[in-house]
Amino acid sequence: MTTLANAAPGSNPFEKPETRSRDQESIDIESIDSETEDQESTPSEYKIKSYPADFTLEVLHNKWEKKQIVIPSFQRRFVWKQSQSSKLIESFLLDLPVPPIFLYEESNGKLMVIDGQQRLKSIFSFFDGFFEPNERPFKLVGLHEKSIFNNKTFKDLQEIHEESYLRLQNATLRSILIYQIDPKDTTSAYHIFERLNTGGTQLTNQEIRNAIYYGKFVDLLNELGFYLSWRKILDKPKPDSQHKDTELILRFFAMRDRSNYKKPLKVYLSKFMRENHNIAEEKIKNYREIFYQTCDKIVNYLGEKPFHLRAGVNPPALDTVMAAFSHHLNSIPDDISKRYERLKQDDVFRKTTKQATTDPSSINRRFERVNSLLFEKYTNEKSKNRNLSKML
């Protein structure tokens, strides 16, 4: 059972706000050169194809209504002003050029928006008659005062300017469709999104993963991020606005079984998310319980913010020690806090949490050292005692 020992009196360890805001305070992550290099690494080779498609606005709107066009969940905030959206619509009515959008063709035939959601949502809102996010009637505003389209709705065009109404429906928006040929998965979507996303605020790797591999696993990672013991480990009461803490949770699960690990870590984490994006309910329950118990044990035995080794959270220390704890939840030594203090002074551990942290050899050495100094001797002694008791 999940323990609630770390919950403050009268508090709920599972309580969470509804959304993350970019105004929230970011968690402190220790700057490590090898981690930065891995985050910025370029992808391995892919075989992908792209081709242009001139969809009419009517066809795009129909696809949207049929849920054949997908805008990733974290992107759904619509930021254009009504005047910006109005000028886009006017551009179609006047046959002015409009920049293309980029769509990633998924295996199920759905089209995921990589770049162009503001344009698409402007079109869909006008066709539907209401402007997001306040749902007020969408009239074209901010145009020249003499424009025949000024203050007109989509319905107005249909009733008063039938020629313009038909022109708008039949106007085309150049769409670049991208699909992956080899390998037979969607891993290239991550890198394409990374390079083509043109938003004003640069997205983190985890925000891109959340966009590409949306589904039950993303929901689980976000849910776990609000757990009280986890917040104490990070020493931040609220989740990180750019999902850096979500990436640490992903890293914990991915590194618990690293038998198929290959560098770069960035790609390994993305593949792990892809493989689990439609995770089974039983596995969700298992992951949730493992995470809760591990966080509770860490805080109970090692205290709050135990992975702030030098300056901020040290991701290599966190993923290794938490993974080791998760495999020994029922066999934690009584002197584990002393063992951990010795581990933090160990030369091998210090080196492998600071240098070449994502190299397979460094990861193996780090895991071996953590298991050896924290659990191995204790586990062997318990095994010997059990065997001795059986003999007696």
N, C-alpha and C positions, 0 to 999 in steps of 0.2 A: 504493500500500500504506500501511496505517496505521503510523506511526512509533511507537517505544516510547522515544524519547529521554528522556522525562520520568519514566520509571519508576525508582523508587529501586532500588538494587542488591538483587536477590533478591525484589523485589516483583512483584505481578501487577497491571497497570493496569486489568484488567477485574474484579478480585476484588470481591465485594460480599457484605454480610450478607443474610440471607433476608428480613428485614422492616425497616420503619421504625418507630421507637418515638417516642411523644410525649415521652419523656424525653431524646431527643437534643437537642443544642444547635442553635438556629436560626441561619440565616445572617443576616448584617448587611446590611439593605437601606437605602439612603439614603432618608430621608423627603423626599418631593417632593409638594407640595400637589396638583398636577395629576394625579399618579398615584393619590393617595388619593381624589380626587374621582371619577376614572374607575372605581376599584374599587367605589365606593359608589353609582354611578349607577343610576337606575331604568330598567327595560326600556322599549322602545318598545311600541306597542300589539300585542296578540295577540287572536285570536278563539279562545277555548277554551271547552269545556263540561265540566261536572262533574255527576255524578248519583250517587245513593246506591245501594248494592247490599247486601242483607243475606245474605251468604254464610253457610252453615252451617260449623261448624268442620271437619266431615267433608269438605266441598267444598274448603275452603281447603287442607286437608292433602293431598287428592288432587292439587290444582293444584301444590302444592310438590313432591310426588313426581314429577310429570310435567315438572318444571322450567318450569312456566308462570308461576311467581312468581319474580322475580329480586330478590335483595338485592345491591346494588352491592358490589364486592369490598372496598373499603376499610372498609365498614361491618360486615363479617362478625364482628367481635369482639363476642361476647355478654357483657354485663356484669352482668346481673341475677343476684342470689343465688337459690338454690333456693327459699328461703322467699318471695321476691317472686313468682317464677313460680308457686309453689304457691297463693298467695293469688289470683292471677289465675284459675287453674283453678277454685278454689273459688267465685269470683264467678260464673262460668258455671254451675256446679252449683246455686247458690242463686238464679239468675236476677237477680243484681245488675247494675247498669249498668256497662258497660265503654266507655271512650272509643273513638271511631272511628279507623280507620287510613286513610291516604291512599295510593292506588295510581295510578301513571301508566300509562295504556294505550298501549303502543307499537304501531307499525304492523304488527308481526308477531303481534299479539294477546297478547304476554306482558305481565305486570303488574309494573312496577318499584316497589318499596317506597320511598316518599318519607318516610313517617313511620309507625312502628309495628313496626319489626323486633324489638324486645325482646318485644312481646306475641306476635307470630307465631312467633318461635323458641321461646317458652315453650310454646305450644300444640303445635307440631310435635314438640318434644322429649318432651312428655308422651305424645303419641300413639305415638311411636316407642319409648318406654320407657326412654330414657336421657337424662340431663341433661348438656347442654354446660357447660363444655368438657372435663370430666374423664370423660364417658361412663359415670358410675356410674348404677345403676338409679334412675329418677326416681320417688321416693315423695313424696307431698304432706307437707311439713314446715312447721313454724311456725304451724300452725292451732291452734284451741282444743283443749285436751286431750280434751274430750268430743265433738269433731266426729267424725261417722261416717266422714269422709273422711281423717282423720289417718293418715299412714303408708301410704296406699293408692296402688297403682300403677294405670295404665290397665287392665292385665290383671286386677287385683283387682276393679275396678269391673265389668268384663265378667262375671266369674265369681260375684261376691257381690252386687253392687248393679246388676242389669241395668237397672232403671228410671233410675238415675243415669247409667249408661253411655250409654243411648240419649239421655237429656236432654243430655248433654255433646256427643255427636255432632251433635245437631240444634240445639244452641244457635247463635245467629247473632252475628256480629261485623260491625257496621255499617262498610262500606267506602265511602269516597268515591273514585270513579273519575274521573280527569281525562284528557281528551284534547284535542289541539290541532286546530283546524279550519283556521286560516290564520295565518301562511304554512304551506305543506305540508311541514313538517319537525317536529323535536322541540325547537326552541330554547327554547320556553317552559318545558320541563322544568327547565332550569337555574334559572330565576327562581322557579319554584314550589318547587323543592327548597330554594332559598336562604331562602325566607320561611317554609316550613312545617316545616323541620327543627327539632326541639325538643330536640336533644341538649344535654347539660350543657356541652360544650365547643364553642364556635363554630367552624364549619368555614371554611376559607379558600376562595377562589374556585376554586383548582385542585383541592382535595379534592372539591368539588361537581362539577367537570367530570369528574374521574376516575370519579365515581359514575354520572353521566348517560351519558357516552360511553365506557363500559368496552369494552375490546376490544384488538386488536393494537397500536393506536397508543399507548394508555396503557401497555401492557407495554414498548413501545420507549422511551418517554420515561423510564420508571422505570429501565430498563436503562442508558440513556445517563448517567443521573445519577450512576452509580458510577465513571465513567471518571476515571482519575487526573489527567489534565491539566485536566479540568473542575473537579475538586476544588481544584486549585491556583489556578485562575482565581478561584474563590469564596473561597479561603483557609479552607476548612473540610474536614476529612478525611472527615466523614460526611454523608450526605444529610440535608436538612432534614426534620424530623418532620411539618411541615404542607405539604410539597411546594412551598414557595416557589421552590426551585431547579428543580423540574420545570416550573413556570410560565415560568421564564426560558428553558429549553430550547424549550418550546412557542413562546415569543415569538420566539426566534431563527428557527425554521423558518417561522413565519407571516409574519415581516417580510422574509424573503429575497425574496419576491414579494408586494409590497404593492399591486399594481395595482388590487385590488378593496377596498382598505382604506376603512372608514368608521368614524367615531367612534360609540360608545365602543369603546376597545380591548378592554374586557372581553367585549363581545359578539362582536367580530371573532375573538378567540382561541377563544371557544366554538364559533363556526361552523367555524373551521378544524379543531377537534377532531372535530366532527360529520362533516365531509366526509372525514376520514381515519381514522375509528374502525375501519374494516375495511380498512386499508391493504394493498395488494398486497405480496407478498414481495419482488419486485424493487425496489419503492420503499423498503421497509424497509432493504434492503442499501445502497441509494443514500444514504438519509438517514444511516444509521449511519456510512458511510465519510466523508461530507461533515462530519459532526459531529466525528468523531475527528481528521481531518486539520486542521480549523479550530482545534480546541482545541490540538492539538500546535503548530501554527504560531504561535498567539497566545502560548503560553508560551515557545516558543523565541525569538521575536523581541521580545515586549513584556514578558516576565517574569511572575512570579506576581502575582496580584491586581491586574491592570492597570486594572480598572474601578472601583477605590476612589478616585474623584476627590476627594471631600470627606469623606464619612463613610459607610462601607459601600459595597456594590455599587450602582452607578448603572445601573438597568435600561435607560434610553434609550441610554446610551453603549455598554453591552454588546450590545444587539440590533443597533445600527447598525454598530459596528466589526466584530463577528463576521460579520454578513451581508456586509459589504464584503470581508473576508478570504476568505470562502467562495467568492466569485466571482473571486478573484484568487490561488488557491492555487498556480498555476504562474507567477505574475508578480509576486512580492513584491519591492519595491525593497530593495537592500542597506542603505539608510539608513532603513528603515522605523521603527526605534525613535526616531530623531531626528525624523522626520516626525510620529510620534505625540506626542512631547513638545511640538512646536509646535502640533499640533491641540488639545491640552488647554488651551493658552493662548489659543486662538482665541476671539474674542468671540461669534461666531455659534454655535460648538459649545457653549460654556459656557452661553449663554442657552437654546439648544434642548434642553439636557440638564437644565435646571432649571425652565423655565417652559413652560406649555402643551405639555407633552411628548407628549401623545396627539392633539393637533390635527393634521389632515392637512397643513396648510401648514407647521407646525413640523417634522413628521417629514420632509417633502420637503426642507426647507432643511438639516436635520441630515444626511440621507443625501447630499445634493449636496456638502455641505462635507467630509464624511468621504472620499468618493470622490475629490474634487478634491485635497485636501491629502495623502492617503495614496497614491493610486494613479494619478490621471489623468495627470500630467506624465510619470511613469515609463512608463506604458503607451503614451502618444503617442510618446515617444522610442524605445521598443523597436520600435514600428510603423514609424517613420521609418527606423530602422537596417535593419530587414528589407527595406523597399522599396529602400533604397540598395544593399544587398547584391545584390538581384535585378538592379538596373540595371547593376551592375559585372559 
